[in-house]
Amino acid sequence: MASPSQDFHAFFERHHAELSRLAYLLLGGDGGREGADDLAADALVAIWHRWDRLVDAERPLAYARGVVANMARSQIRARMRERRRIALFWARQTEHAEGPDVPAVVDVRAALARLPYRKRACVVLRHAFDLSERDTARTLNISVGTVKSQTSRGLAELQRLLSEPEVRAEREGGAPEMLRALSAGPLQRRGW
């Protein structure tokens, strides 16, 4: 009698090419053959983790095809979300502000860079990309409450960072205006 490892190895050898072709066709050729091979390999890894239950099943190949289909669907959705974000980003790039305050933009960006990642991500997604609290929470895989608190704390920390004496001495007025626009919300700030 063969060990589970040997059974899985035989299953892998018999069906990897077929699962890879299925992935290629489901993905519509996006990512090429390498991407399809990677997806099939990821599906087989997931199957390996459940192999002890699947080996007794009547149709492990049907289960494997389902895993590939689900992973391909997830990958397609992720690509669509990414394309929408890129399209949204470039669509906003066509909006031109009359003479943006470049020193203020530099100050705000420097202050953003000093924020811890989660606060920075919440502030940027909520206010620079106009995502809702729910969409921000989904993007960062955190709760809506965490988005609210991190955004609030991030804005407060930006206020503190931008009102430090060395920042204030370098410029007069621009960055606080941008911070007020940030605090006012996504729809009321323009030009940066």
C-alpha positions as CSV (number, residue, x, y, z in Angstrom):
1,M,0.0,0.0,0.0
2,A,1.3,3.4,-1.0
3,S,1.8,6.2,1.6
4,P,-0.3,9.4,1.4
5,S,2.8,11.2,0.2
6,Q,3.3,8.8,-2.7
7,D,-0.4,8.9,-3.5
8,F,-0.3,12.7,-3.7
9,H,2.9,12.7,-5.7
10,A,1.2,10.4,-8.3
11,F,-1.9,12.6,-8.3
12,F,0.4,15.6,-8.8
13,E,2.2,14.0,-11.7
14,R,-1.0,12.9,-13.4
15,H,-3.0,16.1,-13.1
16,H,-0.7,19.1,-12.8
17,A,-0.6,19.8,-16.5
18,E,-4.3,19.5,-16.8
19,L,-4.9,21.8,-13.8
20,S,-2.4,24.3,-15.3
21,R,-4.2,24.3,-18.6
22,L,-7.5,24.9,-16.8
23,A,-5.9,27.8,-14.9
24,Y,-4.6,29.3,-18.1
25,L,-7.9,29.2,-19.8
26,L,-9.8,30.5,-16.7
27,L,-7.4,33.4,-16.4
28,G,-7.8,34.3,-20.0
29,G,-4.1,34.0,-20.7
30,D,-3.3,36.9,-18.3
31,G,-0.1,36.1,-16.5
32,G,1.0,33.7,-19.2
33,R,1.8,30.0,-18.7
34,E,4.0,30.8,-15.7
35,G,1.1,32.4,-13.9
36,A,-1.1,29.5,-14.7
37,D,1.5,27.0,-13.5
38,D,1.9,29.0,-10.3
39,L,-1.8,29.0,-9.7
40,A,-2.0,25.2,-10.3
41,A,0.9,24.7,-8.0
42,D,-0.8,26.9,-5.3
43,A,-4.0,24.9,-5.7
44,L,-2.1,21.6,-5.4
45,V,-0.4,22.9,-2.2
46,A,-3.9,23.7,-0.8
47,I,-5.0,20.2,-1.8
48,W,-2.0,18.6,-0.1
49,H,-3.0,20.2,3.2
50,R,-6.3,18.3,2.9
51,W,-5.0,15.2,1.2
52,D,-5.8,12.9,4.1
53,R,-9.5,13.7,3.7
54,L,-9.5,13.8,-0.1
55,V,-7.7,10.6,-0.7
56,D,-10.8,8.7,0.3
57,A,-13.1,10.9,-1.7
58,E,-14.6,9.6,-4.9
59,R,-13.5,12.5,-7.0
60,P,-10.3,14.3,-5.8
61,L,-9.7,15.6,-9.4
62,A,-13.1,17.4,-9.3
63,Y,-12.2,18.9,-6.0
64,A,-8.9,20.0,-7.5
65,R,-10.6,21.6,-10.4
66,G,-12.9,23.5,-8.0
67,V,-9.9,24.8,-6.1
68,V,-8.2,26.0,-9.3
69,A,-11.5,27.7,-10.4
70,N,-11.9,29.5,-7.0
71,M,-8.3,30.6,-7.0
72,A,-8.6,31.9,-10.6
73,R,-11.7,33.8,-9.7
74,S,-10.0,35.4,-6.7
75,Q,-7.0,36.3,-8.9
76,I,-9.3,37.8,-11.6
77,R,-11.2,39.8,-9.0
78,A,-7.9,41.1,-7.5
79,R,-6.7,42.2,-10.9
80,M,-10.0,43.9,-11.6
81,R,-9.8,45.8,-8.3
82,E,-6.2,46.8,-9.1
83,R,-7.2,48.0,-12.6
84,R,-10.0,50.0,-11.2
85,R,-7.7,51.6,-8.7
86,I,-5.2,52.4,-11.4
87,A,-7.9,53.8,-13.6
88,L,-9.2,55.9,-10.8
89,F,-5.8,57.1,-9.9
90,W,-5.0,58.2,-13.5
91,A,-8.4,59.7,-13.9
92,R,-7.8,62.0,-11.0
93,Q,-4.4,62.9,-12.3
94,T,-6.1,64.9,-15.0
95,E,-7.5,67.3,-12.4
96,H,-5.2,70.3,-12.3
97,A,-5.2,72.8,-9.5
98,E,-4.2,76.3,-10.0
99,G,-0.7,76.7,-8.6
100,P,-0.5,74.0,-6.0
101,D,1.6,75.0,-2.9
102,V,4.6,72.8,-3.6
103,P,6.3,73.4,-0.2
104,A,3.1,72.5,1.6
105,V,2.8,69.3,-0.4
106,V,6.4,68.4,0.4
107,D,5.7,69.2,4.1
108,V,2.5,67.0,4.2
109,R,4.2,64.2,2.4
110,A,7.2,64.3,4.8
111,A,4.8,64.3,7.7
112,L,2.9,61.3,6.2
113,A,6.1,59.4,5.9
114,R,6.7,59.8,9.6
115,L,3.4,58.2,10.5
116,P,3.3,54.5,11.4
117,Y,2.2,52.4,8.5
118,R,-1.4,51.7,9.5
119,K,-2.2,55.3,10.4
120,R,-0.6,56.5,7.1
121,A,-2.5,53.9,5.1
122,C,-5.8,54.8,6.7
123,V,-5.3,58.6,6.1
124,V,-4.1,58.1,2.5
125,L,-6.8,55.6,1.5
126,R,-9.6,57.7,3.2
127,H,-8.5,61.1,2.1
128,A,-6.2,60.9,-1.0
129,F,-8.1,58.0,-2.6
130,D,-11.6,58.9,-1.3
131,L,-12.3,55.3,-0.2
132,S,-15.1,54.8,2.3
133,E,-14.4,53.5,5.7
134,R,-15.7,50.1,4.7
135,D,-13.6,49.9,1.5
136,T,-10.5,51.1,3.5
137,A,-11.2,48.3,6.1
138,R,-11.5,45.7,3.3
139,T,-8.3,46.9,1.6
140,L,-6.3,46.8,4.8
141,N,-8.1,43.7,6.2
142,I,-9.0,45.5,9.5
143,S,-12.3,46.5,11.1
144,V,-14.2,49.7,10.3
145,G,-13.7,50.8,13.9
146,T,-9.9,50.5,13.5
147,V,-10.1,52.6,10.3
148,K,-12.0,55.3,12.1
149,S,-9.6,55.4,15.1
150,Q,-6.4,55.1,13.0
151,T,-7.6,57.8,10.6
152,S,-8.5,60.1,13.5
153,R,-5.2,59.5,15.3
154,G,-3.3,59.8,12.0
155,L,-4.8,63.2,11.3
156,A,-4.1,64.4,14.9
157,E,-0.5,63.3,14.5
158,L,-0.2,65.0,11.2
159,Q,-1.5,68.2,12.8
160,R,1.2,67.9,15.5
161,L,4.0,67.1,13.0
162,L,3.0,70.0,10.8
163,S,2.8,72.5,13.6
164,E,6.4,71.7,14.9
165,P,8.5,74.9,15.0
166,E,11.0,73.8,12.4
167,V,8.3,73.0,9.9
168,R,6.4,76.2,10.6
169,A,9.6,78.3,10.2
170,E,10.2,77.0,6.8
171,R,6.9,78.0,5.3
172,E,4.0,80.1,6.3
173,G,0.4,78.9,5.8
174,G,0.4,76.3,3.1
175,A,0.6,73.0,5.0
176,P,-2.0,74.0,7.6
177,E,-4.4,74.7,4.8
178,M,-3.7,71.3,3.3
179,L,-4.2,69.7,6.7
180,R,-7.5,71.5,7.2
181,A,-8.6,70.1,3.8
182,L,-7.5,66.7,4.9
183,S,-9.4,67.0,8.1
184,A,-12.5,68.3,6.3
185,G,-12.8,65.1,4.3
186,P,-12.2,63.6,0.9
187,L,-14.6,65.8,-1.1
188,Q,-13.4,69.2,0.1
189,R,-9.7,69.0,-0.6
190,R,-8.3,69.8,-4.1
191,G,-5.0,70.1,-5.9
192,W,-2.6,67.7,-4.3
